[in-house]
Amino acid sequence: MKRSVIETVLGAVVLFIAGFFLIFSYNTANVKKVSGYEVTADFSGIGGLAIGDDVQISGVKVGSIVKVALDPDSYLARVSMSIDPSVKLPEDTAAMISSESLLGGRYMSLEPGAAEGTIPPGGRIQYTQAPQNLEQLLGQFIFSMQGKDEKKGNESTPEATY
């Protein structure tokens, strides 16, 4: 009987500590959904960007991705994002999809411009840049290096005359 009481108390302590760490990690990870006004941007490719990914300005989270859909008229990926109401985006803001690391993970990076007017709720970001595809860049580099090697092999070296 005494052993089961100790086991029960230890189990309760372990559950309490696990709950504490869960709440602590949730609060410090900044995973809360940002509610605010919605703006859209059209991209030729989104490269793995998903609903719930961060929207950042200078590395600071100011919003989140709320919808990704295909525009039936232009066949571009239309990304809708919710932006914190305290952040007013200038009309010439640029949106770029960036990688968190080489292993993956995407986020939307916004670079505000210097225009006087701001993008209204429901507005659209005009200037966008799709993410760079690492496989395509590596392929281009490899093939460009092969072309240089082939040119070197075909060139004949002039003989020295004395």
N, C-alpha and C positions, 0 to 999 in steps of 0.2 A: 504494500500500500504506500509506504513511504517513497519507494522508488518511482511510482507512477506520478506522484505529486511533483517531484523534482523534474521529471521529464516534461510534464505539462507546463511548469513554470519556465523551463528553458525554451520550450517550443514557442511560448508566448513572447519571450524576450527576442527570439530570433525573428518572429513575424513583425514585431514592433520595429526592430532595427531595419528590416527589409523595407517596410512601409516608409520609414523615415528617409532612407536613401532614394526610394522611388520619388517621393515628393520633392526632395532636394534636387535630384537630377532633372526633373521636369521643370522646376523653376529656374535653374541655372542654364538649361540648354536653350532657352528662348524659342520653344517650339509652339508657343501659343499662336493661334490664328489671328492675323491682323485684320480687323474689320475697318473698312473705310470706303472711299470712293473707288469706283472701278474704271480702269482705262484698258485699252487694247493695243496690240501691236501685231503686225503681220511679218512673218519670216518665211524665207524660202526653205528652211529646214530648222528643226528644233533640237536635233541631236540628243534625244533622251530627256529633255525637260519634261517634268511631270507636275500634275496638280499637287499643291502643297509645298513645292520648292520655294526657296526664299527669293525675294526681290531686295536688292541691296544698292545703296548709294555709298561709295567710299568704304565698303566693307561693313556698313551698318544696316541691319535689317529694317526695311521700311514697309514691307508688304509681303504678299505671298501670291503664288499662282493659283487662280481659282477655276480656270477653264482652258482647255486646249481643244481646238476644233479646226476642221478644214473649211476654208471659205469656198463655197461652191462656184463662185464667179471667177476668182483669180487663181484658184488652186494653191493658195498660200496657207500656211499654218497660222491661224489667228489665236493669239495668246491673250487671255484676259487676266488681269491682275488686280488685286485689292491693295490700295495704297493708304497708308496712315493719313487721316485727315489733317494732321498738323504739317504734313509735307506737301507743299505746292510745287508742282513740276512746271518749269518753263516750257513754252511751246516748242522750242528747239531741242528738247531732251532727246538723247540717243539711247536706245536699248540694245544691249548685247548679251548673248548667252555665253556664259563663261564656265570653265571647269573648276571644281574645287581642288582636284588633284589629277594625276595621271591615271589613277585607278577608276575614275568616274565621279559621279556626283555633279550635277549642274545647278546653276543659279542664274537669275536674271540680274544683270548689272546695268544700272541706269546712270547716265552721265548728263547731269543738267547743263543746259546751255545758258546763254545770257539774255534771252528774249525777255521783254517786259511782260507780255501776256502769259497766262498759265493755261494748262490743259484742264478743261472742265470735266466734271464727273461724266463718265460715259464717253469721253473723248478718245482720241487715237494718237499714239506716238508715231510720228512720221518716219524718223530715221532709225533703221534697225540694221543689225549685223548678225548673220547666222553664225553658229559655232564652227570653228575649224575642225575638219576631220583629220585626226592624227594618222590614220591609215593612209589616206590620200597623200598627205604631206610626206610621209616616209616613202611611199611608192615613187613620188616625183623625185625625191632626193636620190633614191637608189638608181632609178633610170637615168637621171642626169649624170650620175657618177659613172655609169656603164658607158655612156656616150663619150665621155672624156677619155676613158681607158681605151676604147676602140680607136679613137683618133690618135692617141699616142702610139699604139701598136702599128698603125698604118703608115706613120711618118717614117721616112728613111733618114738616118743621121748622115750628114755630109761628112765625107772623108777629109781628113786634114791633109793639106799639102805643105810640104816644107821646101 
